[in-house]
Amino acid sequence: MSTANFLFLDGQIHRSNKLLVSPNNRSFRYGDGFFETMKWMNGRVLLADYHFERLFTSLDRLQFQAPNYFTKAYLENQINELVKKNGHTKLARVRVMIFRGEGGLYDVENHFPHHLIQTYELNPSNNQLNENGLVVDLYRDAIKVCDSFSHIKSNNYLNYAMAAIWAKKQHLNDAFLFNPYNRLADATIANVFLIKDGFIKTPAITEGPVQGVMRRHLLQALRAADMPVEETTIELADIEQASEIFLTNAIYGIRWVKQFGKHTYTQQLAPLLHKKMVQSSF
């Protein structure tokens, strides 16, 4: 695989090994900002409209002040140039990080959306449904809050980072996080769907999950196909009693879960959804 030798920072290209962040940076100090992870394939960002709508909604919600040139077209052009510069011409993961500049907690210098763009080559297997089911469990040492910022992919990713470290130590593929009401929010890098009582269910945004782009795409596709789907509350018992569980994100699409704790699951609907609503859409 080719190495990502270059990145974009505020419209300028730099070597990826160059020190660029000040110790006074507010994102470094406080997690003041957010990021967007996208999949680039066949010359374009997949689900670009959803990604950039979420990006600019987060920009507004976090009170950044963007200049007039800071548009979807501007960012897409930088992404395409960087993918080419890094030699990731077939399939790539793109990470766009937005962050405020320097200043103390009460002393913001300005609200300009500093932006760092990186690309990474992806293995073609990312376009396929996983052959081996994922093994996951519940991480109990972190709680995902339910507030006006919980759906944003914040640069303060501590709860997910700790859950991911725990999952790796436990030889798990991912970990679920619950909200303060002891209900499911999401996983460390994915939204969660399950099938129970004939319904496809996923935690509502009010339950605290990140507002995933693939989650949004799949919900729209399921409703267009007139399939029974609910954005709802999910208890531990619902997870344990489900007949099927799968995770979604923009990079992998859909990945099916084989085991949660001591409970095992089938993969009947996930292959169909991956073929009909993920692969066929791109």
N, C-alpha and C positions, 0 to 999 in steps of 0.2 A: 504494500500500500504506500502511496505517496505521502510525504510528510507535509503538514501545514506550516510552511516556512514564513508565511505572511499573514498580517491581519490589518483591518482598518480601524483607526481610532479618529473619530471626529472628521471623517472625510479624507484622512491622510493614511497612506500605506506605510507600514512599518514591518521590520523583521519581528517574528513572533517571540524571539528571545530577548527583546529589548525591554528594559525596565520602564514602565509607562505610568504607574499609579503612584501618586503622592501619598505619604503617610497621613496627610491631613484630609484625604478623600473621604467624603461622607458615606459613600457606599462601603468602603473598607472599614470605616469606624462603626457605622450604624446599620448597614444593609439598606441604605436609602436609594432604592431603585428597583428595577425589575428586569426580567429577561424573557426572551422568546426563542424557542427551539423549533426549527423548521426543517422540513425534508426537501431537498433540491434534487430533481430528477428530470432528465430529458429537456434541459435548458430552462427550467422554471421551478419556482417554489410551489409545492403542492398545497392546495387549500389556502392560497395566498390571501384571498379576500378575508377569510376568517382570521388568519394570523394577524394581518395588519389592522383589522378592525379591533381585535383584542389589544394590540400594541398601542394604538392611539387612544382607546378607551382607558387603558392603564395610565398612559401619559397624562391624560386629563384628570383622572381620579387622584393621582399623586401630585398634582399641581405643578407639573413642569410647564415651562413656557418655551414652546418650540418656535424657531424662526420660520418664515414663510417657505423657505426651500426644503424644510424637513417634511417630506411627503412620502407616500408609498413608493412613487416612482424613483425618488432619490435613493431610498433604501434598497429597492430592488436592483437598481443599477450598481450600487456598491457590492451587493451580494454576488451578482453575476460576474463582476470584474474580479472579485476575490476568489471565487470558485475557479475561474480560469487561471488566475495567477498561481494558485496552489496546485493546479493540475488535477482538480477533482471534477473531471468533466462528465462523469457518468452518474454517480450517485453520491450525495453528500449530506451531512448534517450541518446545519447552519445555526449558530448561536449569536443572537443580537442582544447585547446587554446595554441597558439604559441606566445611567446613574447621574446623580447630582455631583457638583464639584466639591471644592474645599469649604471648610467652615465648621464651627462648633455646632452643638445641637440647636442652639437658639440664634446662631450667627451664620446664616446661609449667605454665601457670597452672591450667588445668583441661582436661577432655576433653569438654566440651559440644560437640555437633555444630551449630556455627553453620551456617545455611543461607540461601543466596541463590537466589531463583527469578526467572528472566527468561523472557519469551515473545517470539517473533518471528513475524510473519505469514509463511506459506508460500504460494508460487505453486501453483495446482492441478496444474501440470505435475509436481510431486513425486509425484503419484499414478500417473504413467504411466511405462512403460518408456522409457528414453532412446532416441531415434531414431538419433542418431549414437553409434557405439561409442566407448568411452573409449580414450585413448592413455596408456599407463603405461610405467614402466621401474623398474629397481632402484636404490634409493638406497644407496650403499655406505659413506657416512660415518657412519652410525649403526647400532648393533646392538641388537636387541630382546632383552633378557635373558629367561631362563626361570627364574623363581623364584616364590615364593608370592604376589608382588604383581603379576606381569606381566599377569594377566588383569583387573586392576582399572583403571578409567578414572581414573588418577591425575591430580592437579593438576600434577604434574611431567610435562609433555607435551613436553619439549624435543626428543627424538629425532623425534617426529612433526612438530613445528613446523618443525624444520630441513628435514626431508624435503619438507614442503609448500612451503616457500620455494624449495627447489631445483627441485621439480616445476614451479612457476609460471615460474621463469626458463627452464626447458627447454621451455616451452609444452606441458606434459603435464597430464593431468587428475588424476593421482594417482601415488603412488610406492609400491613394495613395500619392506618392510623384512625383512631376514633375521635369524635368531638366531645365537648364537655357533657353532653347528654348520654354518653356511653353508646353512641351510634356511629356507624361507619361514615367516614369522610372520604378518604381516597387512599392510594398507595403512594410509595415514595416518588415514583416517576410516572404514574399512570392513574387514570380514573378506573373505577371498578363497576362492572355490570354483573348481575347474576340473574338466573332464571329460577323462579319459584312460583308454584301454583298457576303455571301457564302464562306468567307475565315476565317480561324482560324489565328488570328494575335497576336503577342507579341512584345514588344519593342526589337529592335536590341541591341546587347551589346554596340554598339557605342552611344546608348541613355542613358547609365548610370546605368542600372540595375545590381544587383549582378548576377553573372553567376551561376545560381542555378543548382544543380545536377538533380532535378526532371524536371526542365525546359529542360535540355539537353536530358534526357531520353525520355521525351514526344515528343520533336521535332524529335528525331530519329525515334520513333515509328510511329508518324504521317506520316513522309516521307516514311517509309517502307510500310505503308498501302496505299500510294498514295493518301493521303488526302490533300486538298488545305490548305497550311500553309505558313505564311509569317513572317519573322523577319523584322520589319519595324518601321516607325514612327507612333505614335498614339497621335492624338490631343484630346482635351476635347470633341469636337463634335463627334469623333469616339466612345468615351466611352458612351456618351449619346444616340447615335443612334444604339448601338450594340443590338443584339437580346439576347446575352448570355455573361456572364462574369464568369470566374473561376480563382482561385488562386492556385498556386502549390508550394510545398516545400517538402523536404525529409521526414519530419515527418508525415504530413497529406496526402501527395499525391496530391489529388485534392479536393478543396472545392468550391462550387458554390456560387455565389453572387446573392442575391435577390434584393438588392437595392443600388444604388449609388445616393446620394442626393435625388432628387425627382423622379428619374427614376427607373423603376422596370424591372426585367428580368426573363426569363424562365430558366428551367434546362432540356434541351432536350439532348444535346450532352455530357455534363459532366458525367452523370451516365454511359453512354456507355464507355467513355474513361477511367473512373475510373475502371470499370470492366475488360475491354479488355487490357488496357495498364499499369495499376498500380497493381491491385490485382493479375491478372494472371501472372505477371512477377515475383512475389515473392512467 
